């Protein structure tokens, strides 16, 4: 709950922009405000390539899209692509979030792009088809021991988190709320890692987990290649504590069912963009959202039908009036609202 009237006003404005986006009015991605007394310089065109190594010896390539120079940080985003994709298939979204004031790190998950597995045929450029459930479990792994920096299991996403953590500690990255954005399979992996992050115990020096300020799931599915979203949905992080935004095409029944299951755990905190609760609106309708967009911790925002996964994540509508319904416009508003609650 937003504790001050000033903060509530800013939150209301941000969510109002999101809702106007849902109604497909002319809106553009929200930009992070420049630092006092200076204008933000454009972000560098070429992202920085980072090489990481997981605890099971997989070399993961990731791309860092830095915060535009002199821009005030809106958030730090770990961006996870869909099955068969890579950082390139979500790069339009990465660059849009970067332009909005976010530091973005997008890895090629194991078996994808430039993160090929030595255990699979190197001649097969499409290793993603050969991945199995244990591979996906390892991507999202974060556990082992009581000290996170010395954890026994460090999967692909955890290595990205560790890199960000070290860069902030060294003063190379600005500290900002951490968000995880995933599409398709990446949404399931983002949810799983968010749950794993929440399970790290506090130590004498402070908390080691619960770092995720918000989760965005684009086209989430209950199961992909045997990897299920179910265990993550049953954890406390996704049931009640972490703000969640679900973005789905209007005809994506599976994603909407994921939202419907999640809202049972937050009976008074969900907001459905198809049936909004707005002042003087349709709050009395049977299917209306019980919470306003400004107060909800679980939101469903629906885009035009037809696209799924990375295709939806990177959607940039050709119709200028419809661009406000693109993920590039919706996600910065969610980041601004959820980040204000930290």
C-alpha positions in Angstrom: 0.0 0.0 0.0 1.3 3.4 -0.9 1.8 5.3 2.4 1.7 8.9 1.3 -0.7 11.0 -0.7 2.2 12.4 -2.8 3.4 8.9 -3.6 -0.2 7.8 -4.3 -0.6 10.6 -6.8 2.5 9.6 -8.7 1.4 6.0 -8.7 -2.0 6.9 -9.9 -0.6 8.9 -12.8 1.7 6.0 -13.8 -1.1 3.5 -13.7 -3.5 5.9 -15.5 -0.9 5.9 -18.3 -0.9 2.1 -18.2 -4.7 2.0 -18.4 -4.9 4.4 -21.2 -2.4 2.1 -22.9 -4.7 -0.8 -22.5 -7.5 1.2 -24.2 -5.0 1.7 -27.1 -4.9 5.5 -26.9 -1.8 7.3 -28.1 0.9 6.6 -25.4 4.7 6.2 -25.5 7.0 4.3 -23.2 7.6 6.1 -20.0 11.1 7.6 -19.7 13.1 7.8 -16.5 13.7 11.4 -15.5 17.1 12.9 -16.1 19.4 13.6 -13.2 19.0 17.1 -11.6 20.6 19.8 -13.7 21.5 17.6 -16.7 19.8 16.0 -19.6 20.1 12.2 -20.2 22.4 11.3 -23.1 21.2 8.6 -25.5 22.1 5.0 -24.5 25.0 3.4 -26.3 23.8 1.5 -29.4 26.0 -1.6 -28.9 25.3 -3.6 -25.7 28.2 -4.9 -23.6 28.8 -8.7 -23.9 29.3 -10.4 -20.6 30.6 -14.0 -20.1 29.4 -15.9 -17.1 29.9 -19.4 -15.8 27.3 -21.4 -13.8 28.1 -23.8 -11.0 27.8 -26.8 -13.4 30.3 -25.3 -15.8 28.0 -23.9 -18.5 29.3 -20.7 -20.2 26.5 -18.3 -20.4 26.7 -15.2 -22.7 24.7 -12.2 -21.6 24.2 -8.7 -22.9 24.2 -5.6 -20.8 22.2 -2.6 -22.0 23.5 0.2 -19.8 21.5 3.1 -18.3 21.7 6.2 -20.5 24.3 8.5 -19.2 23.0 11.0 -16.7 19.6 9.3 -16.5 18.0 8.6 -13.1 17.7 4.8 -12.7 14.1 3.5 -12.9 15.0 -0.1 -12.3 17.3 -3.0 -13.2 15.8 -5.7 -15.4 16.8 -9.3 -16.0 15.2 -10.1 -19.3 14.6 -13.8 -20.2 13.7 -14.9 -23.7 11.3 -17.7 -24.8 12.2 -21.3 -25.8 14.1 -21.2 -29.1 14.9 -17.5 -28.7 17.9 -15.5 -27.6 18.8 -12.0 -26.4 18.2 -10.9 -30.0 14.6 -11.9 -30.1 13.9 -9.7 -27.1 16.3 -6.9 -28.0 13.6 -4.5 -29.1 12.1 -4.7 -25.6 15.6 -4.5 -24.0 16.3 -1.2 -25.9 12.9 0.2 -25.1 13.3 -0.5 -21.4 16.8 1.0 -21.6 15.5 4.1 -23.2 12.9 4.3 -20.4 15.6 4.5 -17.8 16.4 0.8 -17.0 19.6 -1.1 -16.8 18.9 -4.3 -18.7 20.8 -7.6 -18.8 19.5 -10.2 -21.3 21.3 -13.6 -21.3 21.2 -16.2 -24.0 20.0 -19.1 -21.8 21.8 -22.4 -22.0 21.3 -24.2 -25.3 20.3 -20.9 -27.0 22.2 -18.3 -29.0 25.8 -18.1 -28.0 25.4 -20.2 -24.8 25.7 -23.6 -26.4 26.2 -26.7 -24.2 29.3 -28.8 -24.6 27.2 -31.9 -23.7 25.1 -31.5 -26.9 26.3 -31.7 -30.5 28.0 -28.5 -31.4 27.0 -29.0 -35.0 23.4 -28.6 -34.1 22.7 -24.9 -34.0 19.3 -25.4 -32.5 20.2 -27.1 -29.2 17.0 -25.7 -27.6 15.0 -28.5 -29.1 17.2 -31.0 -27.2 16.8 -29.4 -23.8 14.9 -31.3 -21.1 13.3 -30.5 -17.7 16.6 -30.8 -15.7 18.1 -28.2 -18.0 15.3 -25.7 -17.3 15.5 -26.4 -13.6 19.2 -25.6 -13.6 18.7 -22.3 -15.5 16.6 -21.0 -12.5 18.6 -22.7 -9.7 19.7 -20.6 -6.7 20.4 -22.7 -3.6 23.0 -24.6 -1.7 24.4 -23.6 1.7 23.5 -20.6 3.8 25.7 -18.0 2.1 24.4 -16.9 -1.2 27.7 -15.7 -2.5 29.1 -19.2 -2.0 26.0 -21.1 -3.1 26.4 -24.6 -4.4 23.8 -24.2 -7.2 24.2 -21.1 -9.4 22.2 -21.4 -12.6 22.0 -19.0 -15.6 19.7 -16.4 -14.0 21.6 -16.5 -10.6 24.9 -15.8 -12.4 23.3 -12.7 -14.0 22.1 -11.6 -10.6 25.5 -12.1 -9.1 27.1 -10.1 -11.9 24.7 -7.2 -11.3 25.3 -7.4 -7.6 29.0 -7.2 -8.0 28.8 -4.3 -10.5 26.6 -2.3 -8.1 29.1 -3.1 -5.2 32.0 -1.9 -7.4 30.1 1.3 -8.3 29.9 0.5 -12.0 26.1 0.2 -11.9 23.6 2.4 -10.2 21.6 0.7 -7.5 17.9 0.4 -8.4 15.0 -2.0 -7.7 15.4 -5.4 -9.4 12.8 -6.7 -11.8 12.6 -9.9 -13.7 10.8 -10.0 -17.1 10.3 -13.2 -19.0 8.3 -14.3 -22.1 6.9 -17.8 -22.8 9.3 -20.3 -21.2 11.3 -17.3 -19.9 8.2 -16.3 -17.9 8.2 -19.7 -16.1 11.9 -19.5 -15.5 11.6 -15.9 -14.2 8.8 -17.0 -11.8 10.9 -20.0 -10.6 14.0 -17.9 -10.0 11.9 -15.3 -8.2 10.7 -18.0 -5.8 14.2 -19.3 -5.3 15.4 -15.8 -4.5 12.7 -15.4 -1.9 13.9 -18.5 0.0 17.4 -17.3 0.9 17.6 -16.9 4.7 18.7 -13.7 6.4 22.2 -13.6 7.9 23.8 -11.4 10.5 24.8 -8.8 7.9 21.2 -8.6 6.5 18.9 -10.2 4.0 20.3 -12.3 1.2 17.1 -12.7 -0.8 13.7 -11.2 -1.5 15.5 -8.9 -3.9 12.9 -9.0 -6.7 10.7 -5.9 -6.6 8.4 -7.1 -9.4 7.8 -9.9 -11.9 6.5 -9.5 -15.4 5.3 -12.6 -17.2 4.5 -12.3 -20.9 2.5 -15.2 -22.4 3.0 -17.5 -19.4 2.0 -21.1 -19.8 1.4 -23.8 -17.2 3.8 -26.2 -18.7 6.4 -26.2 -21.5 8.4 -29.3 -22.4 7.6 -30.8 -19.0 8.7 -27.7 -17.0 5.7 -26.6 -14.9 4.8 -23.2 -13.5 2.8 -24.9 -10.8 5.5 -25.1 -8.0 6.3 -21.4 -8.4 2.6 -20.4 -8.2 2.4 -22.4 -4.9 5.2 -20.5 -3.3 4.6 -17.5 -1.0 6.5 -15.1 -3.2 4.0 -15.4 -6.1 1.0 -16.1 -3.9 1.2 -12.9 -1.9 4.4 -10.9 -1.7 5.9 -10.0 -5.1 4.0 -7.6 -7.4 3.2 -9.4 -10.7 2.2 -8.1 -14.1 0.8 -10.6 -16.6 0.8 -9.5 -20.3 -1.1 -11.7 -22.7 -2.7 -11.6 -26.1 -6.5 -11.3 -25.9 -6.8 -14.9 -27.3 -4.1 -16.4 -25.0 -6.3 -18.7 -22.9 -3.4 -20.4 -21.1 -1.9 -17.1 -19.9 -5.3 -15.8 -18.7 -5.8 -19.0 -16.8 -2.5 -18.5 -15.1 -3.7 -15.0 -14.0 -7.1 -16.5 -12.9 -5.3 -19.0 -10.7 -3.0 -16.4 -9.2 -5.8 -14.0 -8.3 -7.4 -16.6 -6.0 -4.4 -16.1 -3.7 -4.9 -12.3 -3.8 -8.7 -12.0 -3.6 -8.8 -8.3 -3.0 -5.5 -7.2 -4.7 -6.0 -8.1 -8.4 -6.7 -5.9 -11.3 -8.0 -7.2 -14.7 -7.5 -4.6 -17.5 -10.5 -6.1 -19.3 -12.8 -5.2 -16.3 -11.2 -2.3 -14.5 -12.2 -0.9 -11.1 -12.1 2.9 -11.7 -13.7 5.8 -9.9 -17.2 6.2 -11.4 -16.6 3.3 -13.7 -17.8 -0.3 -13.7 -16.7 -1.3 -10.2 -20.1 -2.6 -9.4 -20.1 -5.2 -12.2 -19.8 -8.8 -11.0 -16.6 -9.4 -12.9 -15.0 -6.0 -12.1 -11.6 -5.9 -10.5 -11.7 -5.6 -6.7 -8.7 -3.3 -6.6 -7.8 -0.2 -8.6 -4.8 -0.3 -10.8 -2.9 1.9 -8.3 -3.5 -0.5 -5.4 -3.3 -3.9 -7.1 -0.3 -6.2 -6.6 -1.4 -8.5 -9.4 -2.4 -7.1 -12.8 -3.5 -8.5 -16.2 -3.1 -6.3 -19.2 -4.3 -7.7 -22.5 -2.8 -6.9 -25.9 -4.4 -7.4 -29.3 -4.8 -11.1 -30.3 -2.3 -13.2 -32.3 1.1 -12.9 -30.7 2.9 -15.0 -28.1 6.2 -15.1 -26.3 9.1 -13.1 -27.8 6.9 -11.9 -30.7 4.6 -10.2 -28.1 7.4 -9.0 -25.9 9.0 -7.2 -28.8 5.8 -5.9 -30.3 6.0 -2.4 -31.6 2.7 -1.5 -33.2 2.7 0.1 -36.6 -0.4 2.0 -35.5 0.7 5.0 -33.5 -2.5 5.0 -31.6 -2.0 1.4 -30.5 1.6 1.6 -29.3 0.5 2.3 -25.8 -0.7 -1.3 -25.6 2.8 -2.7 -26.4 4.9 -4.2 -23.6 7.5 -1.5 -24.2 4.9 1.0 -22.9 3.2 -1.1 -20.2 6.3 -2.4 -18.4 7.9 0.9 -17.4 4.7 2.0 -15.8 4.6 -1.2 -13.7 8.3 -0.8 -12.8 7.7 2.8 -11.6 4.7 1.8 -9.5 6.2 -1.4 -8.0 9.5 0.3 -7.4 7.8 3.1 -5.4 6.6 0.4 -2.9 10.1 -0.7 -2.0 
